């Protein structure tokens, strides 16, 4: 199961991760992507943090 912050339709799954799961941690913005989705409602994205905002948040805790 994957819990996502927004609902939508899965368009593509990165099947290569079955053989190279380490890519999720080693290259999450490149070869380690999990899936591509079409978001149902863009308003679901308004409260999400960017990668940099999240890095800043955890660096301060």
N, C-alpha and C positions, 0 to 999 in steps of 0.2 A: 504494500500500500504506500501511496505517496500523498501526503497532505500538502495541498497547495494553498497559497493565499488568495487565489482567484480561480473562478471556475471557467471552463472553456473546453474546446475540442482538441484532443491530441492529434497533431498533424504528422508527426514523425518521432520515432524512437531511435536512440543511438544504440543499435544492436552490437556495435563493436565493443561495448563495455562488458559484455559477457565474457570476452577473452582478455580484456585489458581494463579491469575495474579500477586499477590504480590511477587511471587517467582522471577519475572524478576528483581526487585530491591533488594530483600533480599538475593538471591543466584544466581547471573547471570552466574557463572561458574559451577554451580551444577544443581539443579532442575529448574533454571530459563532460561535455554537455549531456544532459539526461534526455530531454525531449523538447520538442517545439510544439507550442500550443497556440490556438487562436482564442484570445480572451473574449468571453461573452460580454463583459461590461467593463470598459476601461476605468470606470470609477473605482473598481476593486483595486486598482494600482496606486491610487492617490496616497495611501498611508504607508506604502513600501519605502524602504531605504535603498539608496544606491549602494553599490559595493563600497565606495569610499566612505559614505556616511556610516555604514555598518562597521567598517574598520575603525573609524574614529570613535564610534560608540564603545566598542569593546576595548579599545586601547585605554580608555578613561575609566575602566572598571576593574 
